[in-house]
Amino acid sequence: MDYHPDVCFDENGTWSPNRSGGYAKNCARGRDIADSLIAIIQENGFTPQLGHTMHAIAEAGVFEGVEIGFCSRIAERLYAAPR
């Protein structure tokens, strides 16, 4: 799984996922992280984890490929969810 504290956050709890340097790869990385987070939430039901993650992203002050891919995947999955 890509969503793991050791992968997405540094030792201080700051959002700092690995970045490839390429926009498309970073977007794909963000989508993978989102898929992993969604799976974790579905497994344990701890929905506040999304809010915690978005707060960390906002505090980090970086919104590039990883973050765009992450948010896009969350939106895609919400849109596709049964209503």
DSSP file (Angstrom, degrees, kcal/mol; ACC not computed):
  #  RESIDUE AA STRUCTURE BP1 BP2  ACC     N-H-->O    O-->H-N    N-H-->O    O-->H-N    TCO  KAPPA ALPHA  PHI   PSI    X-CA   Y-CA   Z-CA
    1    1 A M              0   0    0      0, 0.0    32,-0.1     0, 0.0    31,-0.0   0.000 360.0 360.0 360.0 142.3    0.0    0.0    0.0
    2    2 A D        +     0   0    0     30,-0.4     2,-1.2     1,-0.1    31,-0.2   0.768 360.0  80.3 -85.7 -27.7    1.2    3.5   -0.8
    3    3 A Y        +     0   0    0     29,-0.3    -1,-0.1    30,-0.2     3,-0.1  -0.696  62.0 126.5 -85.9 102.6   -0.7    5.3    2.0
    4    4 A H    >>  -     0   0    0     -2,-1.2     4,-2.7     1,-0.1     3,-1.9  -0.978  68.7-116.5-153.6 141.4    1.5    4.7    5.0
    5    5 A P  H 3> S+     0   0    0      0, 0.0     4,-1.6     0, 0.0     8,-0.1   0.843 116.3  52.9 -52.1 -35.9    2.9    7.2    7.5
    6    6 A D  H 34 S+     0   0    0      1,-0.2     5,-0.1     2,-0.2    -3,-0.1   0.719 116.4  39.8 -72.4 -19.0    6.5    6.2    6.5
    7    7 A V  H <4 S+     0   0    0     -3,-1.9    11,-0.6    -5,-0.1    -1,-0.2   0.844 126.4  28.6 -96.0 -41.5    5.7    6.9    2.8
    8    8 A C  H  < S+     0   0    0     -4,-2.7     8,-3.5     9,-0.2     2,-0.3   0.649 118.3  47.1 -98.6 -18.1    3.5   10.0    2.9
    9    9 A F  B  < S-A   15   0A   0     -4,-1.6     6,-0.2    -5,-0.5    -1,-0.1  -0.931  70.9-132.1-129.6 148.3    4.7   11.8    6.0
   10   10 A D    >   -     0   0    0      4,-2.4     3,-2.1    -2,-0.3    -3,-0.1  -0.218  48.4 -81.6 -86.1-174.5    8.1   12.6    7.4
   11   11 A E  T 3  S+     0   0    0      1,-0.3    -1,-0.1     2,-0.1    -5,-0.0   0.676 130.9  53.7 -65.1 -17.1    9.2   12.0   11.0
   12   12 A N  T 3  S-     0   0    0      2,-0.1    -1,-0.3     0, 0.0     3,-0.1   0.381 120.5-105.8 -95.7   2.2    7.5   15.2   12.1
   13   13 A G  S <  S+     0   0    0     -3,-2.1     2,-0.3     1,-0.3    -2,-0.1   0.626  72.1 146.1  82.2  13.8    4.2   14.2   10.6
   14   14 A T        -     0   0    0      1,-0.1    -4,-2.4     2,-0.1    -1,-0.3  -0.667  60.0-104.5 -85.4 137.4    4.5   16.6    7.7
   15   15 A W  B     +A    9   0A   0     41,-0.4    -6,-0.3    -2,-0.3    -1,-0.1  -0.438  59.5 147.4 -58.8 119.4    3.0   15.6    4.4
   16   16 A S        +     0   0    0     -8,-3.5    -7,-0.1    -2,-0.3    -1,-0.1  -0.312  19.0 178.7-156.6  64.2    6.1   14.7    2.3
   17   17 A P        -     0   0    0      0, 0.0    -9,-0.2     0, 0.0     2,-0.1  -0.271  43.5 -89.5 -66.7 156.5    5.4   11.9   -0.2
   18   18 A N        -     0   0    0    -11,-0.6     2,-0.4    11,-0.1   -11,-0.0  -0.450  44.7-156.0 -64.7 137.1    8.1   10.7   -2.6
   19   19 A R        -     0   0    0     -2,-0.1     7,-0.0     1,-0.1    -1,-0.0  -0.945  15.1-155.1-120.3 140.4    8.1   12.7   -5.8
   20   20 A S        -     0   0    0     -2,-0.4     3,-0.1     2,-0.3    -1,-0.1   0.701  39.5-118.4 -86.2 -20.5    9.5   11.5   -9.1
   21   21 A G  S    S+     0   0    0      1,-0.3     2,-0.4     2,-0.1    -2,-0.0   0.201  86.1  98.3  97.6 -15.4   10.2   14.9  -10.6
   22   22 A G  S  > S-     0   0    0      1,-0.1     4,-2.6     2,-0.0    -2,-0.3  -0.913  70.4-139.7-109.9 134.6    7.8   14.2  -13.5
   23   23 A Y  H  > S+     0   0    0     -2,-0.4     4,-2.6     1,-0.2     5,-0.2   0.917 101.3  47.2 -57.6 -49.9    4.3   15.6  -13.4
   24   24 A A  H  > S+     0   0    0      1,-0.2     4,-2.2     2,-0.2    -1,-0.2   0.908 114.4  47.0 -62.3 -42.4    2.5   12.5  -14.9
   25   25 A K  H  > S+     0   0    0      1,-0.2     4,-2.2     2,-0.2    -1,-0.2   0.886 112.1  50.9 -66.3 -37.8    4.4   10.1  -12.6
   26   26 A N  H  X S+     0   0    0     -4,-2.6     4,-2.4     2,-0.2    -2,-0.2   0.889 108.8  50.9 -67.7 -38.4    3.6   12.3   -9.6
   27   27 A C  H  X S+     0   0    0     -4,-2.6     4,-2.2     2,-0.2    -2,-0.2   0.922 110.8  49.1 -62.0 -43.6   -0.1   12.4  -10.5
   28   28 A A  H  X S+     0   0    0     -4,-2.2     4,-2.3     1,-0.2    -2,-0.2   0.894 109.5  52.5 -62.5 -39.4   -0.1    8.6  -10.8
   29   29 A R  H  X S+     0   0    0     -4,-2.2     4,-2.4     1,-0.2    -2,-0.2   0.918 108.7  50.2 -61.9 -44.0    1.6    8.4   -7.4
   30   30 A G  H  X S+     0   0    0     -4,-2.4     4,-2.3     1,-0.2    -2,-0.2   0.887 109.5  50.6 -62.0 -39.9   -1.1   10.6   -5.9
   31   31 A R  H  X S+     0   0    0     -4,-2.2     4,-2.6     2,-0.2    -1,-0.2   0.903 110.3  50.2 -64.8 -40.6   -3.8    8.4   -7.4
   32   32 A D  H  X S+     0   0    0     -4,-2.3     4,-2.2     2,-0.2   -30,-0.4   0.911 109.9  50.2 -62.7 -42.3   -2.1    5.3   -5.9
   33   33 A I  H  X S+     0   0    0     -4,-2.4     4,-2.5     1,-0.2    -2,-0.2   0.922 111.5  48.8 -62.1 -43.5   -1.9    7.0   -2.5
   34   34 A A  H  X S+     0   0    0     -4,-2.3     4,-2.9     2,-0.2     5,-0.2   0.919 109.2  52.0 -63.1 -43.8   -5.6    7.9   -2.7
   35   35 A D  H  X S+     0   0    0     -4,-2.6     4,-2.1     1,-0.2    -1,-0.2   0.905 111.4  47.9 -58.9 -40.9   -6.6    4.3   -3.7
   36   36 A S  H  X S+     0   0    0     -4,-2.2     4,-2.2     2,-0.2    -1,-0.2   0.914 111.7  49.0 -66.7 -42.9   -4.6    3.0   -0.7
   37   37 A L  H  X S+     0   0    0     -4,-2.5     4,-2.7     1,-0.2     5,-0.2   0.923 110.0  51.5 -63.3 -43.4   -6.2    5.5    1.7
   38   38 A I  H  X S+     0   0    0     -4,-2.9     4,-2.6     1,-0.2    -1,-0.2   0.914 109.5  50.5 -59.4 -43.0   -9.7    4.6    0.4
   39   39 A A  H  X S+     0   0    0     -4,-2.1     4,-1.8    -5,-0.2    -1,-0.2   0.903 110.9  49.0 -62.0 -41.2   -9.0    0.9    1.0
   40   40 A I  H  X S+     0   0    0     -4,-2.2     4,-2.7     2,-0.2     5,-0.3   0.928 112.1  48.0 -64.3 -44.9   -7.9    1.7    4.5
   41   41 A I  H  X S+     0   0    0     -4,-2.7     4,-2.6     1,-0.2    -2,-0.2   0.904 111.5  50.3 -63.1 -41.2  -11.0    3.7    5.2
   42   42 A Q  H  < S+     0   0    0     -4,-2.6    -1,-0.2    -5,-0.2    -2,-0.2   0.853 113.9  46.9 -65.2 -33.0  -13.2    1.0    3.8
   43   43 A E  H  < S+     0   0    0     -4,-1.8    -2,-0.2    -5,-0.2    -1,-0.2   0.918 128.5  20.4 -74.8 -45.0  -11.5   -1.5    6.0
   44   44 A N  H  < S-     0   0    0     -4,-2.7    -2,-0.2    -5,-0.1    -3,-0.2   0.552  91.2-131.4-108.2  -7.6  -11.5    0.3    9.3
   45   45 A G     <  +     0   0    0     -4,-2.6     2,-1.7    -5,-0.3    -4,-0.1   0.597  56.8 142.2  72.1  10.9  -14.2    2.9    8.8
   46   46 A F    >   +     0   0    0     -6,-0.3     3,-1.6     1,-0.2     4,-0.2  -0.566  18.2 169.7 -87.4  78.1  -12.1    5.7   10.1
   47   47 A T  T >>  +     0   0    0     -2,-1.7     3,-1.6     1,-0.3     4,-0.6   0.754  63.8  74.6 -64.4 -26.4  -13.3    8.4    7.7
   48   48 A P  H 3> S+     0   0    0      0, 0.0     4,-2.5     0, 0.0    -1,-0.3   0.703  76.7  81.5 -60.4 -14.5  -11.6   11.3    9.5
   49   49 A Q  H <> S+     0   0    0     -3,-1.6     4,-2.2     1,-0.2    -2,-0.2   0.852  87.0  55.0 -59.7 -33.2   -8.3   10.0    8.0
   50   50 A L  H <> S+     0   0    0     -3,-1.6     4,-2.7    -4,-0.2    -1,-0.2   0.936 108.5  47.5 -64.2 -44.8   -9.2   11.8    4.8
   51   51 A G  H  X S+     0   0    0     -4,-0.6     4,-2.4     1,-0.2    -2,-0.2   0.900 110.8  51.4 -61.8 -41.7   -9.6   15.1    6.7
   52   52 A H  H  X S+     0   0    0     -4,-2.5     4,-2.2     2,-0.2    -1,-0.2   0.908 111.6  48.1 -60.8 -41.5   -6.3   14.6    8.5
   53   53 A T  H  X S+     0   0    0     -4,-2.2     4,-2.4    -5,-0.2    -2,-0.2   0.924 111.2  48.6 -66.7 -44.7   -4.6   14.0    5.2
   54   54 A M  H  X S+     0   0    0     -4,-2.7     4,-2.5     1,-0.2    -1,-0.2   0.879 110.3  52.5 -64.5 -36.6   -6.1   17.0    3.6
   55   55 A H  H  X S+     0   0    0     -4,-2.4     4,-2.6    -5,-0.2    -1,-0.2   0.928 109.7  48.7 -61.8 -44.9   -5.1   19.1    6.6
   56   56 A A  H  X S+     0   0    0     -4,-2.2     4,-1.9     2,-0.2   -41,-0.4   0.894 110.8  50.6 -63.1 -40.1   -1.5   17.9    6.3
   57   57 A I  H  X>S+     0   0    0     -4,-2.4     4,-1.1     2,-0.2     5,-0.8   0.937 111.7  47.7 -62.3 -46.4   -1.5   18.6    2.6
   58   58 A A  H ><5S+     0   0    0     -4,-2.5     3,-0.5     1,-0.2    -2,-0.2   0.912 111.6  49.7 -62.2 -42.8   -2.7   22.2    3.2
   59   59 A E  H 3<5S+     0   0    0     -4,-2.6    -1,-0.2     1,-0.2    -2,-0.2   0.839 104.0  59.2 -65.9 -32.1   -0.2   22.8    5.9
   60   60 A A  H 3<5S-     0   0    0     -4,-1.9    -1,-0.2    -5,-0.2    -2,-0.2   0.796  97.6-144.5 -67.8 -26.5    2.7   21.5    3.7
   61   61 A G  T <<5 +     0   0    0     -4,-1.1     2,-0.5    -3,-0.5    -3,-0.1   0.697  57.8 118.4  73.7  18.9    1.8   24.3    1.3
   62   62 A V      < +     0   0    0     -5,-0.8     2,-0.3     2,-0.0    -1,-0.2  -0.978  32.3 172.9-120.4 127.6    2.6   22.2   -1.8
   63   63 A F        +     0   0    0     -2,-0.5     2,-0.1    -3,-0.1    -5,-0.0  -0.754  33.3 121.6-134.9  87.9   -0.1   21.4   -4.4
   64   64 A E  S  > S-     0   0    0     -2,-0.3     4,-2.9   -38,-0.1     5,-0.2  -0.294  77.2 -43.6-125.9-152.6    1.5   19.8   -7.4
   65   65 A G  H  > S+     0   0    0      1,-0.2     4,-2.9     2,-0.2     5,-0.2   0.863 131.2  48.8 -53.7 -47.1    1.2   16.5   -9.2
   66   66 A V  H  > S+     0   0    0      1,-0.2     4,-2.4     2,-0.2    -1,-0.2   0.941 116.8  42.6 -61.1 -46.9    1.0   14.2   -6.2
   67   67 A E  H  > S+     0   0    0      2,-0.2     4,-2.7     1,-0.2     5,-0.2   0.876 114.3  50.7 -69.2 -38.1   -1.7   16.3   -4.6
   68   68 A I  H  X S+     0   0    0     -4,-2.9     4,-2.6     2,-0.2    -2,-0.2   0.933 112.7  46.3 -64.7 -45.8   -3.6   16.8   -7.8
   69   69 A G  H  X S+     0   0    0     -4,-2.9     4,-2.2    -5,-0.2    -2,-0.2   0.900 112.5  51.5 -61.6 -41.1   -3.6   13.1   -8.5
   70   70 A F  H  X S+     0   0    0     -4,-2.4     4,-2.1    -5,-0.2    -2,-0.2   0.958 114.2  41.5 -60.2 -53.4   -4.7   12.4   -4.9
   71   71 A C  H  X S+     0   0    0     -4,-2.7     4,-2.4     1,-0.2    -2,-0.2   0.873 113.0  54.4 -65.5 -37.6   -7.6   14.8   -5.0
   72   72 A S  H  X S+     0   0    0     -4,-2.6     4,-2.7    -5,-0.2    -1,-0.2   0.914 109.1  48.0 -62.3 -43.0   -8.6   13.8   -8.5
   73   73 A R  H  X S+     0   0    0     -4,-2.2     4,-2.6     2,-0.2     5,-0.2   0.910 110.1  51.3 -66.9 -41.2   -8.8   10.1   -7.5
   74   74 A I  H  X S+     0   0    0     -4,-2.1     4,-2.2     1,-0.2    -1,-0.2   0.945 113.0  46.5 -58.9 -46.3  -10.9   10.9   -4.4
   75   75 A A  H  X S+     0   0    0     -4,-2.4     4,-2.6     2,-0.2    -2,-0.2   0.911 111.5  51.3 -62.6 -43.3  -13.3   12.9   -6.6
   76   76 A E  H  X S+     0   0    0     -4,-2.7     4,-2.0     1,-0.2    -1,-0.2   0.924 111.6  46.9 -59.5 -45.2  -13.4   10.1   -9.2
   77   77 A R  H  X S+     0   0    0     -4,-2.6     4,-0.8     2,-0.2    -1,-0.2   0.867 112.8  49.2 -68.1 -36.4  -14.2    7.5   -6.6
   78   78 A L  H >< S+     0   0    0     -4,-2.2     3,-0.6    -5,-0.2    -1,-0.2   0.914 111.2  49.7 -66.6 -42.2  -16.9    9.7   -5.0
   79   79 A Y  H 3< S+     0   0    0     -4,-2.6    -2,-0.2     1,-0.2    -1,-0.2   0.871 112.5  47.5 -63.8 -36.8  -18.5   10.4   -8.3
   80   80 A A  H 3< S+     0   0    0     -4,-2.0    -1,-0.2    -5,-0.2    -2,-0.2   0.603  89.7 108.1 -80.9 -12.3  -18.6    6.7   -9.2
   81   81 A A  S << S-     0   0    0     -4,-0.8    -3,-0.0    -3,-0.6    -4,-0.0  -0.337  82.8 -96.9 -68.6 145.9  -20.0    5.7   -5.8
   82   82 A P              0   0    0      0, 0.0    -1,-0.1     0, 0.0    -2,-0.1  -0.298 360.0 360.0 -58.6 145.1  -23.7    4.6   -5.7
   83   83 A R              0   0    0     -3,-0.1    -2,-0.1    -4,-0.0    -3,-0.0   0.393 360.0 360.0-111.8 360.0  -26.1    7.3   -4.7
